[in-house]
Amino acid sequence: MKLAVALIPVFVSSLTFAAGGLTYPLEQIEPDYTDKESLQRGLATYSHYCMGCHSLKYQRYERTATDLGIDPEIMVQTIVPSDKKIGDLGSIAMPPKVAAEWFGAPPPDLTLVARKRSPEWVYTYMKTFYIDPTRPLGVNNKVFPKVGMPHVLEPLQGQQRVVCQESTSGDNPIAGPNSGSGPPFIERQCDSLEVVEGTAQLSAAEYDRVIYDLVNFLEYVGEPTKARSHNIGIYVLLFLMLFFVFAYLLKREYWKDVQ
């Protein structure tokens, strides 16, 4: 019992770390693993902007090409690195030691990131980078404070800055409620972000689509058998329904002579 109580703070701490931004509201999305065009666009975004640092070491290029309906030759020409074969796993050439020197820690593998964090977390994370001159790379993130990753999609989204809003309350928390003395209490909230004009190549809707496709692809990579599992599940349910009919008829036959 004492051991279980002692492990509670560790468990809560692990959940907080996994959430990585639990207090910031996450935008809701619905990944669609049947939308192959979206998955293909997400793969293209990953290969252009993410593959240099982030691996997919549990996913083979050939499996991706097969599931997404991409011709193997096109996959080799456009996605697979020149030093890799289509049957290889999606590892990267950057040594972990070099990555740690550049970024402070090796960039994480992205195969299971959507399953570990949730698609909503990844989607919101990729939309909430903002300018922060105090950070080594010049940017910070609302979902993952003190992030060590540069905003690689900044040319598409544009530079974002924090927008603060002030609200005035009649009660001064120092003087006490309804005391009538002291200046009004001013609350300052800095949760909003806005794109700096002239820094974005895409509109907000276009950038949202790019991020949705990327997250949709990462959700597929985390569980590439989901589509097949759902299809098999339909046949299993149909079989169980048919089996129930025969089982019921057999039960009636066994029990028809029992008074």
N, C-alpha and C positions, 0 to 999 in steps of 0.2 A: 504493500500500500504506500509506504514511504517512497519507494522507488518511483511509483506511478506519479505521485505528487511532485517529486523532484523533476520528472521529465516534462511536466506541463509547460514550464517556461521555455524549455528547449524546443518543444513542438510548436508553441506559438511563435517563437522567434523564427523557426524554419518557414512557417506559413507566411510570415511578414516578409521574409527575404524572397520567397517565391512570388509573392504578389508584386513586389518591387514598385509600388506606387498605389497601394491599396486605397489611400485616402483620396486620390484624384479620380473623378468620375470617368468611367470608361464608356466610349461610344459603342453602341450595339451594332453588330453586323451578323449576317446569315451566310456563312460560306456555302458554296454550291459546288460540290465535287463532280457534278455531272456536266458543268459548263466547261467544256474542253478549251474553248477559245479563251476564256478567262484564265484557265490554268496555263495555257501556252504563253499568254502575255505576262503572267506572273513569273514564269520560267525565264522569259527574256529579260525582265527587270532584274531578277536575281543574278543572271549571268553578267549583265552589264554593270551593275552597281554593287553587288554583294559578294560575288564569287572570289574576288581578289583576296578577301580576308576571312570570309566565313565559309566553312566546309559543309557538305551534306554527306558525311562519312558513312551513314547507314543506308544510303540510297544509291543504286547503280544507274548510270546514264541510260543503259538499255531498258531498264524497267520504266524509267520516266518516259522514254520515247514511245514504248509500247502502250502505256496507259493513256498518254496524252494524244495518241494518234499521229506521232511525228515520224516521218520517214527516217530510217537509221542513217542514211547518207547525209540528209540535211542536219540531223543531230550532230554528226561528227564534224560537219563543216562549220556549224554556227555555235555550238554549245561546248562540245567536248574539247578540252585543252589539247594542244598538239602533242604533248608528251603522255597523253592518256589514251586508253582504248575504250570503246563504247561499253565494254563489260566491266569496267573498273568502277569502284566506289567514288563518290564525289569529294575526294580529299583535295587539299590545296597545297601549293608549292611553298608557301611561306612557313618557315620553321617557327615553332612555338616560341623559342627563345628570342628570335628577332621581333616577333609580334609583341612579346612582353616588353621589349625595350622601347618600341614605338608607342604602344598604347597603355603601358602600365600593367597589362594582363593579356594573355592570349584571347583573341576574339572567340566567342563561343560557337560551337557547332549549331547549325540551325535545323537539323533534321527533326528534332522533337520540341523546338521552341514553342510552337503553337499549342502543343498538347500540355507542355509544362506551364506556360504562362496563361494561355487562352488566346483565341484569335482576337478577341476584343482588346486584350492588353497590347498585343503586337500592333494592331491597327491604330490605337490611340497613341502608342509610343512613337510611331513613325510620323505622327501629325503634330507632335507637341515639342519639337526642338525650338529653342529660341536663343537669341544673342545673349551671351554672358561673358563680358570681357575678363571676369575673374577666373574663368576656367582655362586650363592649358590649351584646349582646342577652340576656345572662343564661343562655345555653345553649351547649353544645359538642356535639361529635359524635365517637363512637368511630371511625367509618369515615373521616370527613373532619375531622381536628383543626383547631381554630381556625376553624370554619365561620362565615361571615358571614350566614347565613340564620336567621331565627327559626323555631321549631318551630310551624308553622301548624296542625298536627294535634294539638297538645298537649291541647286540650279533649277529644279523642276518646281518645287514649292515656293521658293523665295526665302529671304531672311525674315524671321518672325521676331517681334519684340513684345515685351510684356506691357500690357495696358492696365493701369491701376485706376480704380474707381473709389471715390470717397462717399461715405454715407454719414449723416449727422444724427446723433441721438440727443434728446433733451436731458437725459440723465448722465451726470458725471460719475463714473464708478468710484472716484476718489472721495467726492463729497457725499455720495450716497444718493439713492433714488429720491426724486421729487424734493430735493433739498433747496432748489432754487439758487444755489450758490455755485460759483465756479463756471468756467467756460463749458460749452456743450462738448460732449464726447464725439470725436470724429474717428470713424472706423475706416481703415484703408485696406481694400482687397485688390490683390494683384494676381488674379487667376486667369484673366483673359489674354489672348494672344492675337496679334494682327500682323499681316504680311506687309513688309516695307514696300511701298509702291515702286514699281520698276525693277524688282529683283526676281520676279517669278517668270518662268517660261510657260507655265500652265495656269489655267484658271483653277479656282478652288475645287470645282466639280471634277475637272479633269485629273487633278492630283489625287482626289479621293478615289477615283476609279483606278489609278495606278496602284495605290496602296491596297485597295481591296483585292485586286488581281494578285498582288504579291502575297498577301496574307492567305488568300484562297489557295495559292500554290503551296505555301508552307503548311497549311492545314492538310492538304492532300499528302505531302511528303511525310508528315507525322503518322499517317495511317493510310497507306496506299491501297489497302485491301478493303476499305470501307464500302466502296461502291459494290464490289463483288459480295461482301458480307451481307449487305442489304438485299441484294438480289437472291442470294441463297436463303435468306431469312423468309422471303415471300414463299418460296417453294416448301420450306419446312413447315410454315403455318398451314399451307394448303394440304400437305401430307397429314398433319395432325388432325385437321378437320375431317379428312376422309377416314383416317384411322378411328376417330371417335365414332363415326357412324357404324363401322363394322364392329367395333368393340361393344357398342350399345346393343346391336342386333345379337351378338354372341352372348352377351349377358342375359338378354331376354330368353334365348334358347336354353341356357343353363338353368334359369330360375322359373321356367314356365310350369314345372310340375311341383314346385314348392308351395305348400299352402300357407 
